[in-house]
Amino acid sequence: MVMSVAFGVAASMTTYAVFRAVSGDPIPWKSRQLFFPQLDVWGPASRAAHGYTTLPSDLTYTDAMALMRRRGDIPQTAIYPIEPTVYAQDPTQKPRAIAGQAVFVDFFKIVDAPFRYGSAWSAQDDQDRTPLAVISDDLNQRLFGGTNSIGRDLRLNDLTFRIVGVLKSWRPQPKFYNLANNQAFEEEDDVFVPFNAAIDAQMDSNGDFYCNDDLPATGFAATLVSSCVWVGYMVQLSSPAQISAYGQRLDGYMSEQRQAGRFNWPANYALPDLQAMMQQMHVVPAETKMSVVVAASLLIVCMVNAIGLLLAKFLRRSGEIGVRRALGATRGAIVLQFGAEAAAVGVAGGVLGLLLTGLGVTWMQHVLDPRIAELVRVDALLMLETLLLAVVATVIAGMYPILRAAGVRPAMQLKID
């Protein structure tokens, strides 16, 4: 019985640990305030031809800049991933490509990025297109030995950016701020630069780039005037009134574009929040969801086996039950006794299940993508949930055997004895 419970619980909790890692809320205190505008600038026919069942998750550069010009006092940012080459001042360190993001200053406020040194640049720096940089704690360790590097130069590609901020160790998973570019579990970003400065430096996007038509010309400048979608967009809306007002703003913008002759289909937009965006971008793989269902089914099979074993165990003691009932024990006392025994089996199965879950999680860490594997771990909450699942499942499985045992007729057992 203990082994049956342990295997069922371990299988369930191992797959649950993986599911929890990839589907957790990366910013629970603010996730309901984060929204990702989507605009239908291709039209239903073109979207269908390119296999889009929903609106594109990215925006064109033209639309992203138009929304930023209308932002008012609402925190929002256009964003696109970059991968510049960083040149260290130490000649012994080779140049290497690093992951980063081109953002507006509101980004740091929206994502609650923690700073170790300095701060973000200013809104005026965004307008002035000043080449500044906020770097990660890890990059600061590699390049400057972890010291305060504010004011120092950082060479990215062929340009020099001045460091204004160093983040503390910060690695949200999934990377919720760039879901639009399918980078939920990509490597940690080491540098953040002003969006306009990145455009001036012609830093290519390291994310998705989808076009419904051929580019009007070649080169970086052509992407800026094309109908290709490659710029992510995120906005923080703190109240239902703000959400409604922002939706009206998107509707008004799309109507203006239609009247200007940019397209001839009805204005269409979407404003999914973080959880909806995670579902739309399939952040939780379908295979993971299916594995949870399979593991839960295995747990049910194990519990059915436990029911049979408990029933045989309790009914073998029918004589004992009859004597106790004849001496005045109530059915409630019998139920309590065997319920405690079932709970003890559950505790023993849970303890063994913890060991098996630990082995299962360790195995998962070796077979999963390293970026996901590092999120899968056994913590105090998982241990508590494993024990509770084992006890609750065993007690529930034991209800039928317990009720059968409590229903034993004492007169019949005494006559047999």
N, C-alpha and C positions, 0 to 999 in steps of 0.2 A: 504493500500500500504506500509506504513511504517513497519507494523508488518511482512508483507510478505518478504520485503527486509531484515529485521533484523534477522528473523529466518533462512533464506537461508544463509546469510553471517555468522551468528554465528556458524551454523553447519559446514560450510566449514573451518572457521578459527580455530575452536576447534580441528578438526582432523588434520589440517595443523600444528598446534602447536605441536601435538604429532609426526607427521611425521618429522618436522624440528628437534625435539629433538633427534630422533634416527638416522637421516640420515645426520646430519651436519658434515662438515669437521672439525675434531678435531685439525688439525694443518695446516690451509690453506696456510701459508707462506712457507710450506715445503712439503706438501703432494705429490706433483709431483716428489719429489726427493727420496721418500721412496719406497723401493722395497722389496719383500719377495720371495726369491728363493725357487723353488719347484723342486724336483728331482723324476724321475720315477725309484725307486729302487725295486718296486714290479712287474712291468710288466703289460701289458694290461689284461692278463687273470686273474691274482690275483686281480687287481684293480676292474675288473668287478664282480668277485666273492664276493668282500666285499662292493659292491655298490658304488664305487667311479666313478663318471662321469668325474671328473677332477683329477689332480695330488694331492696327499696328501698335506695338507697345512703345515704339520710339516716335520722335517727331522729326520733321525736316528742320534744317538749320534756320530757314526763313521763319517758320512758325514758332520755333523755340525763342528766337530773338524778339518776335512780335509779342509773345506772352511776357517775356522779361521786361519789355518796355512798358507794359501795362500793369506791372506787379503791385504798384502802390506800396502799402505798408505790410502786405502779406508775405511772410517768409517763403521763398521759393527759389529754385535754382535749376538751370539747365546743366547737364552733366554728360560728359563722354569719357570713356576710358582711354588712357594713353600708355605708351610703353617707351619712354625716352631712354637713351643711353646716358648713364651718369659717369662722369670722369672724376675720380678721386684726386685730391691734391697730393696724396702719398703716391709716388711713382711706382711703389711695389704693388699697388693694387691695380688690377686690370679693369678697363672699362666694362661695364655690364649693363644690360637692359633691366630696368625696374618697372614694376607696375605702378600706375598712378591714375589720377582723375583730374580732369579739367572742370572746375566748378566756379560758382559765384560765392561770395562771402557768406550768404545766408545758409549755405550747406552746413557749416560747422554748428550753427545754432539749431538747425533742423535735426541733425543726427546726434546732438549732445556730445560732440567730440571732446574728450578730455585733454587738456594741455599740460605738458610738463614745463615747458619754457615758452615765453612769449604768448602770442595770440594769433588770431586770423588777421588777414589784411582788412582794409576798410572798403566801404562801398565806393569811395572816391577812387581807390586803387583799381577797382573793377572798371570804372568809367575811363580811367587814364590808361588802362591796359598795361599796367606796370608789371614787369617780370619778377614776381615774388614767389615764394614757396613755403609751404608747411610740410614738414617731413615727419616720418614715423620715428618712434623711439629706436626701432631696430636699425634703420638707416643712419640715425644719429650715432648709434654705437659703432657701426662699421666705419663711418667716415671720420667721426670726430671723437671717438672714444667715450661717448656718453656725456661729454661736457656741454655746457650751455653754448650752442652754436648760433644764437640769434645774431644777425648782422653779417654772418659769414656768407661767402659766395658758394653757389652750387651750380656746376656746369652740367647742363642737360642738352644733349646733342651739341649744337654749335653755339648755344646761347648761355649767358650767365644769369642765374636767378638768385635773388637775395633771400636768405632764410629769415622768416619773421615769426615762425612758430614751430615747436617740436611737440608732437603728441605723446601722451603716455601710451603704455602698451594697450592697444585697442584693436580688437579684431572681431567685429560682429559677424556672426554666422547664423543663417545665411547673410550674405552681403546685401542687405535690404535696399541700400540706396542705389544699386545698379542692377536691379532685376531686369529692367528693360533690355539690357545688353547681354542677358543670359550669363551673368557672372556671379551667380549666387554663391558658388563655392570656389571661386578663383582665389589665387594667392593674395596675401595681404598687400594693401596699397602702401607704397613707401613714400609717395610724394603727391601733393595736391597743389595745383597751380591755378591762377585766375583763368577763367574760361577764355576771355578775350585775348589774353597773352598767349595762350596755347594756339588760338586761331592765327594770331599774327606770326607765331613761330612755325605755322603749318605742321603742327603735330598731328599725324594721322590717327584716326580712331583705331583702337585695339579691340573694338566690340563688333556688334552686328552692323551690317550695312546692306540694306535692301532697297532695290530700285524697281519701279514699275515701268521704267522706260530707259533707254540709253542715255548716258550722260551727254549734255549739250556740247561738251568739249572735254579735253583731257586736263589733268592737273588738279591740285588742291582747290583752286578757286572755283572749278566747275562743280565741286560737291556742295559748295555753299549756296548755289543758286538752283540746284537740282531738286527734283521731287523725291529724292532718296531719303529714307528715314534712318537716322543713326544717332540722334541726340536724345538722351533720356531727359526726363523732367519730373521734378518732385516739388510738392507744395504742402505746407502745413496749414491746416484749417482747423480751428479750435472749437467751433460751435456749429450747430445745424444752420444758423443764419449765414455764417461764412461759407459753408458748403453750398447752400442754395445760391448765394450771390456769385460765387465763383463759377458755378454751373451756368448761370445766366450770362456771365462774362464770356465763357467759351461759346455758348450758343450765339451771342452777339458777334463774336469774332468770325465764326464760321459763316454766319449770314452775310457779313460784310464781304468776305472772300467770294461768296457765291454771287453777290450783286456786282462785284468787280469783274466777274467773268472768269474767275479762276477754275470753277467747276460748275456743273449744271445739275447736280443731284442735291436732294434736301440736306440741310445742315445736320451733321451727325457727329456726336462726340461721346466720350465715356469718361468717367472720373472714378476709377476703382480705388479702394483704399488698400492698405498694405496686404491684408490677408487675402483680399480678392485678387490682388496682383500676383501673390505667391501661387495661388491656385491656377491663375491664367498662364503663368510661365512654367507650370509643372515643376515647381521647386521640389516637391515631394515626388520622387519617381513612382510610377505605377507599380513597378516591381516591389517596392518597399511596402506599399499598401497591400498588395496581394500576399506578401510574406507574412504580414500581421494576421490576415484572414486564415492562412494555412496554419500558422502557429496556434491561433485560437481554436481552430478545428481539432488540432492535436491535443490541446488541453481538454477539450470536451471528451474526446475518446479516452484519454487517461482518467478523467473523472468518472466516466461510465464504467471503466474497469475497476476503479476504486469503489463504486457503488456495489458491484458484485462481491468484491472482497470484504467490504464492511458488512454486507448482508450475511455472508457466510459466517463471518466472525461473531456477529451478534446472535444469530439464530442458533449457533452451536452452544450458546449459554442459556438456552431456553429453560433448562432445569433450574439454574441459578435465579433466573428472573422469576420463575414460578414460586420458588421458596421465598424470595424477597417480597413478592406481592402478597403471599399468604401471611407473612409476618407484619404486614401493614404498610409496605412501601407503596406510594401512589405512582400513577403513570408519569406524573411530572417528575418524580424523583428518578425514575428509570430513564426518562428522556434527558434529564440533566446529566446523569452519570455517563450515558453513552455519547451525549453531545460533547462532554469534556474529553472523552477518549478520542472522538473524531478530531477535536481541536488539537489534541496532543499529536495525533498523526499529521495534521496540517503543519504544526510548528516544526516537527522533525523533517517533514518533506520540504518545508520552506528553507530550513537551514541547509539541507543538502542541495536544494534548488539554487541557493545563493552561490554555492561553490560551482555548480554547473553553469550558472549564468555568468559568473566571472570567467570561466573557461570559454564559454560561447562568445562573450564580448571580446576577449583577447583574440580569438580566432577571426572574428569580424574585422578587427583592427588590422589584420594582416591581409585580408582579401578585398577590402573595400578601397576605393580611391583614397589616397592619403589625406586629401583635403576634407573628406567626410569622416575618415577613420579617426582623426584626432578629436572629433566631436563626440564620438561614441565612447562612453565611460560608465563605470559603476560608481555611483555616488550614494550618499546617505539616503536620498529620496528614493532611488531605485531599490536599494536594499529594503527599505521600509515597505515599499509597494510590493516587492516580491514576497515578503513574509505575510502581508495582509492578504494578498491574492491566494497564497497557499492555504491559509487558515480558513478564509471565507469560502473558497471553492470546496474545500474538504468538508466543512460543516454543511454546506448546501447539498453536496453529493451524499452526505450521510443522513439527510433528513428522512428519506424513504426507509433505509435500514433501521434507523432509530425508531420511527413510528411503527414499523413491523415488530420490532422487539418489544416496544411498550404495549403492543396489542396482544402479547402472549397471554393465554388464559391460564391462570395459576392452577385451577382445579384439574385441567387436563394434564399438566406437567406433574402434579403431585400424584395423580392416579398412575401415570406411567412409571414414576420413580418407585 
